[in-house]
Amino acid sequence: MLKFRLIAIQISIMIGALLLSACGAGGQDLALTLTSLPDQIRTQAVGTFSADLTATAFAAPTSTPAPTITPLASFTPLATSTGGVAFGVTPAVAATTSCYGLSFVSDVSIPDNTPVNAGQSFTKTWKVKNAGSCAWDAGFKFAFVSGDQMGASAYSLPSSVAAGAVTDISVTMTAPNKSGTVRGDWRMSTATGQFFGDQVYVQVVVGGGSGATSTTGAAATSTTGPATATPTVTSTTP
């Protein structure tokens, strides 16, 4: 582009010199014009070159810095709730009394509505079965739960009773000093007091006759102290 402009400038100057000569210009003027021709060509060429550089600079695209990549925000893991269970973890099963059971079999002594005298001591014996799948441990308690306790104390098993075994449990009681039908409800529990199985009861009629003079079963002998009879296992067959 620059080369073509220089050639055009030279041709224009030469044509101008010829015109001056044709118009009768003096030899001195022509010589001056021809002498200054190279300098004018260089001056115009430098000016043209500078103008071209300026135009090129404006036309050239500016260097745009590459955009800075901003990293994605990191995600903070959700806090684990201390009041619940983490996902995918099986919660532990709390201990229950579901494997324990007791079923009433029969009254060994003092059947329902046995007449007794006020203040009379007697021993009530129940035949019960361990109807659960777990043995009753030593220390399990046969305890009063409602009605009239008739002076009796909770009884603790001195030894374990296997699942499916049938045993006699005896508790010594004293008839209250009042007349009428008196009932007390009892139930088996773990050593920590969790009740399970059938609720059994004793029911007597105070002042209803001559009073209980005899009982059936070896564990039903009347005593005057607290319940001390040891449960007797009579069968180990479920």
LUMVEXTOR-417047 format. One record per residue (C-alpha): x, y, z; residue in one letter. Coordinates in pm, whole numbers, padded with zeros to 5 digits, always signed. Example, Ala and Ser with C-alpha at 12.3 -4.5 7.8 and 13.67 -1.06 7.14 Angstrom:
! residues 2
+01230-00450+00780a+01367-00106+00714s
! end
This chain:
! residues 238
+00000+00000+00000m+00282+00237+00096l+00481+00151-00220k+00194+00248-00447f+00152+00584-00271r+00525+00668-00312l+00508+00593-00682i+00198+00812-00715a+00372+01101-00535i+00677+01075-00762q+00464+01075-01075i+00272+01382-00950s+00594+01574-00882i+00737+01488-01220m+00420+01596-01397i+00429+01923-01204g+00789+01986-01305a+00713+01926-01668l+00421+02168-01652l+00639+02435-01500l+00893+02384-01768s+00632+02405-02039a+00503+02733-01900c+00837+02897-01948g+00986+02862-01608a+01347+02960-01589g+01630+02712-01578g+01717+02814-01226q+01366+02748-01102d+01356+02415-01274l+01689+02317-01126a+01567+02419-00780l+01254+02222-00825t+01442+01911-00941l+01695+01952-00657t+01429+01965-00390s+01233+01678-00546l+01404+01394-00353p+01367+01577-00020d+00997+01638-00081q+00948+01276-00181i+01115+01158+00141r+00919+01403+00351t+00587+01304+00197q+00681+00937+00215a+00761+00965+00589v+00435+01151+00649g+00238+00897+00454t+00410+00610+00637f+00333+00769+00974s-00028+00820+00874a-00052+00459+00765d+00094+00341+01095l-00158+00552+01286t-00447+00420+01080a-00323+00066+01121t-00297+00112+01494a-00656+00236+01515f-00781-00039+01288a-00602-00320+01476a-00813-00480+01743p-00707-00414+02096t-00586-00708+02300s-00864-00800+02539t-00749-00990+02849p-00896-01337+02882a-01179-01349+03136p-01079-01472+03475t-01250-01800+03563i-01411-01778+03902t-01421-02116+04078p-01761-02241+04183l-01850-02196+04546a-01779-02503+04750s-02073-02667+04920f-02059-02713+05295t-02180-03061+05402p-02508-03053+05586l-02470-03084+05959a-02569-03417+06104t-02861-03385+06339s-02775-03520+06682t-03145-03577+06751g-03196-03821+06475g-03048-04110+06279v-02806-04079+05997a-02932-04191+05659f-02852-04555+05577g-02781-04653+05939v-03013-04902+06104t-03116-04773+06449p-03042-04994+06745a-03346-05173+06885v-03417-05084+07245a-03435-05365+07495a-03793-05471+07566t-03975-05732+07773t-04127-05893+07462s-03945-06222+07519c-04079-06257+07874y-04416-06406+07953g-04619-06555+08240l-04946-06743+08225s-05163-06850+08519f-05210-07227+08557v-05406-07283+08880s-05450-07194+09248d-05249-07435+09462v-05378-07288+09788s-05639-07037+09905i-05877-07062+09610p-06105-06768+09538d-06341-06662+09821n-06172-06875+10087t-06310-06769+10429p-06050-06635+10673v-06063-06466+11011n-05957-06105+11061a-05584-06091+11135g-05529-06451+11026q-05207-06534+10844s-05208-06763+10543f-04989-06851+10246t-05120-06803+09897k-04960-07025+09627t-05008-06988+09253w-04897-07232+08986k-04767-07031+08690v-04582-07099+08366k-04296-06913+08202n-04480-06856+07875a-04206-06648+07714g-03902-06736+07507s-03653-06608+07766c-03573-06745+08111a-03673-06552+08420w-03352-06441+08583d-03273-06464+08951a-03381-06134+09104g-03704-06101+08906f-03980-05982+09138k-04333-06107+09196f-04493-05790+09330a-04823-05641+09448f-04981-05404+09194v-05334-05316+09316s-05613-05394+09564g-05528-05493+09922d-05170-05600+09982q-05266-05775+10306m-04929-05713+10462g-04735-05913+10202a-04394-05822+10060s-04268-05848+09703a-04097-06177+09635y-03765-06205+09448s-03680-06518+09252l-03373-06683+09410p-03286-06870+09089s-03371-06857+08720s-03678-07027+08570v-03635-07163+08218a-03867-07073+07932a-04162-07314+07926g-04114-07427+08290a-04406-07444+08535v-04340-07332+08891t-04521-07255+09221d-04490-06911+09375i-04596-06865+09739s-04649-06542+09932v-04742-06514+10302t-05028-06273+10380m-05237-06154+10675t-05610-06093+10651a-05705-05735+10732p-05907-05642+11040n-06226-05584+10847k-06502-05807+10721s-06597-05867+10359g-06434-05975+10037t-06074-05864+10002v-05866-05894+09685r-05504-05827+09598g-05349-05828+09247d-04993-05948+09177w-04766-05959+08877r-04415-06064+08773m-04156-05802+08675s-03792-05780+08575t-03532-05673+08830a-03570-05317+08698t-03948-05314+08749g-04084-05384+08399q-04402-05590+08445f-04498-05867+08205f-04736-06160+08165g-05070-06239+08329d-05183-06054+08639q-05290-06302+08910v-05479-06233+09231y-05575-06363+09572v-05934-06317+09699q-06058-06408+10046v-06371-06342+10253v-06279-06201+10593v-06521-06312+10872g-06714-06533+10635g-06681-06854+10835g-06446-07053+11052s-06150-06934+10848g-05893-07122+10645a-05769-07413+10855t-05577-07604+10591s-05423-07559+10249t-05321-07785+09966t-04970-07820+09831g-04642-07836+10017a-04564-07469+09955a-04887-07348+10110a-04808-07395+10478t-04913-07091+10682s-04636-06884+10839t-04626-06566+11037t-04328-06403+10867g-04286-06241+10524p-04291-06443+10205a-03990-06673+10214t-04105-06973+10011a-03885-07065+09718t-04063-07120+09384p-04066-07489+09305t-04026-07589+08942v-04273-07867+08877t-04217-07907+08502s-03972-07806+08233t-04199-07899+07945t-04337-07601+07746p
! end
